[in-house]
Amino acid sequence: MTVPTLDIGDVLVPAPAWCAGHDEAPGLLVDLTHRGAEQLLGTNEFTVGMAQFTQHPYSPRDRSTGLFIEPTGDPGTLGPSEADLYAAALVEAAGQVRQMARWLAIIRGPKGGA
């Protein structure tokens, strides 16, 4: 895919297979980010976060693929049954993050890069 940048113009950027898209216009090439599909964390009753694979292929520091995790939801007071459902969502989210961590290890390969 060709990405327009402000610093060096149009750049042909190879995208990893898991990449679901990029910023519309990253500005500088170092700001380009590969983003995987957003995966909601939790259960049908409570979404407690979002996770996605990311990589900054032109970063001067770390170019390896990682797992971006963002907590979601509004703060609030829960009753006993809601608190129990929320706890179940946290347990489910932990399992989902563990699975994504295993996929991340596969994506990075035996040397831990990519």
Contacts in CASP RR format, 6 or more apart in sequence:
PFRMAT RR
TARGET T0000
AUTHOR 0000-0000-0000
METHOD contacts of the structure
MODEL  1
MTVPTLDIGDVLVPAPAWCAGHDEAPGLLVDLTHRGAEQLLGTNEFTVGM
AQFTQHPYSPRDRSTGLFIEPTGDPGTLGPSEADLYAAALVEAAGQVRQM
ARWLAIIRGPKGGA
1 12 0 8 1.000
1 13 0 8 1.000
1 15 0 8 1.000
1 22 0 8 1.000
2 10 0 8 1.000
2 11 0 8 1.000
2 12 0 8 1.000
2 13 0 8 1.000
3 10 0 8 1.000
3 11 0 8 1.000
3 13 0 8 1.000
3 22 0 8 1.000
3 25 0 8 1.000
3 26 0 8 1.000
3 29 0 8 1.000
3 32 0 8 1.000
4 10 0 8 1.000
4 11 0 8 1.000
4 25 0 8 1.000
5 11 0 8 1.000
5 25 0 8 1.000
5 26 0 8 1.000
5 27 0 8 1.000
5 28 0 8 1.000
5 29 0 8 1.000
5 32 0 8 1.000
6 25 0 8 1.000
6 27 0 8 1.000
6 28 0 8 1.000
7 27 0 8 1.000
7 28 0 8 1.000
7 29 0 8 1.000
8 29 0 8 1.000
11 29 0 8 1.000
13 22 0 8 1.000
13 32 0 8 1.000
13 57 0 8 1.000
15 21 0 8 1.000
15 22 0 8 1.000
15 34 0 8 1.000
16 34 0 8 1.000
16 55 0 8 1.000
16 65 0 8 1.000
16 107 0 8 1.000
16 114 0 8 1.000
18 34 0 8 1.000
18 36 0 8 1.000
18 37 0 8 1.000
18 53 0 8 1.000
18 107 0 8 1.000
19 34 0 8 1.000
19 35 0 8 1.000
19 36 0 8 1.000
19 55 0 8 1.000
20 35 0 8 1.000
20 36 0 8 1.000
20 37 0 8 1.000
20 52 0 8 1.000
21 34 0 8 1.000
21 35 0 8 1.000
21 36 0 8 1.000
22 32 0 8 1.000
22 33 0 8 1.000
22 34 0 8 1.000
22 35 0 8 1.000
23 31 0 8 1.000
23 32 0 8 1.000
23 33 0 8 1.000
26 32 0 8 1.000
26 33 0 8 1.000
29 58 0 8 1.000
30 56 0 8 1.000
30 58 0 8 1.000
30 59 0 8 1.000
30 60 0 8 1.000
31 56 0 8 1.000
32 56 0 8 1.000
32 57 0 8 1.000
32 58 0 8 1.000
33 54 0 8 1.000
33 55 0 8 1.000
33 56 0 8 1.000
34 53 0 8 1.000
34 54 0 8 1.000
34 55 0 8 1.000
34 56 0 8 1.000
34 57 0 8 1.000
34 65 0 8 1.000
35 52 0 8 1.000
35 53 0 8 1.000
35 54 0 8 1.000
35 68 0 8 1.000
36 52 0 8 1.000
36 53 0 8 1.000
36 54 0 8 1.000
37 52 0 8 1.000
38 50 0 8 1.000
38 51 0 8 1.000
38 52 0 8 1.000
39 50 0 8 1.000
39 51 0 8 1.000
39 52 0 8 1.000
39 96 0 8 1.000
39 100 0 8 1.000
40 47 0 8 1.000
40 49 0 8 1.000
40 50 0 8 1.000
41 47 0 8 1.000
41 48 0 8 1.000
41 49 0 8 1.000
41 50 0 8 1.000
41 51 0 8 1.000
41 69 0 8 1.000
41 92 0 8 1.000
41 93 0 8 1.000
41 96 0 8 1.000
41 97 0 8 1.000
42 48 0 8 1.000
42 49 0 8 1.000
42 89 0 8 1.000
42 90 0 8 1.000
42 92 0 8 1.000
42 93 0 8 1.000
42 96 0 8 1.000
43 85 0 8 1.000
43 88 0 8 1.000
43 89 0 8 1.000
43 92 0 8 1.000
45 85 0 8 1.000
45 86 0 8 1.000
45 88 0 8 1.000
45 89 0 8 1.000
46 85 0 8 1.000
46 86 0 8 1.000
46 88 0 8 1.000
46 89 0 8 1.000
47 72 0 8 1.000
47 73 0 8 1.000
47 89 0 8 1.000
48 71 0 8 1.000
48 72 0 8 1.000
48 73 0 8 1.000
48 86 0 8 1.000
48 89 0 8 1.000
48 90 0 8 1.000
48 93 0 8 1.000
49 69 0 8 1.000
49 70 0 8 1.000
49 71 0 8 1.000
49 72 0 8 1.000
49 73 0 8 1.000
49 93 0 8 1.000
50 69 0 8 1.000
50 70 0 8 1.000
50 72 0 8 1.000
51 67 0 8 1.000
51 68 0 8 1.000
51 69 0 8 1.000
51 70 0 8 1.000
51 96 0 8 1.000
51 97 0 8 1.000
51 100 0 8 1.000
52 67 0 8 1.000
52 68 0 8 1.000
53 65 0 8 1.000
53 66 0 8 1.000
53 67 0 8 1.000
53 68 0 8 1.000
53 100 0 8 1.000
53 103 0 8 1.000
53 104 0 8 1.000
53 107 0 8 1.000
54 65 0 8 1.000
54 66 0 8 1.000
54 67 0 8 1.000
54 68 0 8 1.000
55 63 0 8 1.000
55 64 0 8 1.000
55 65 0 8 1.000
55 66 0 8 1.000
55 114 0 8 1.000
56 62 0 8 1.000
56 63 0 8 1.000
57 63 0 8 1.000
64 108 0 8 1.000
64 112 0 8 1.000
64 113 0 8 1.000
64 114 0 8 1.000
65 104 0 8 1.000
65 107 0 8 1.000
65 108 0 8 1.000
65 113 0 8 1.000
65 114 0 8 1.000
66 104 0 8 1.000
67 97 0 8 1.000
67 100 0 8 1.000
67 101 0 8 1.000
67 104 0 8 1.000
69 97 0 8 1.000
78 86 0 8 1.000
105 112 0 8 1.000
107 114 0 8 1.000
108 114 0 8 1.000
END
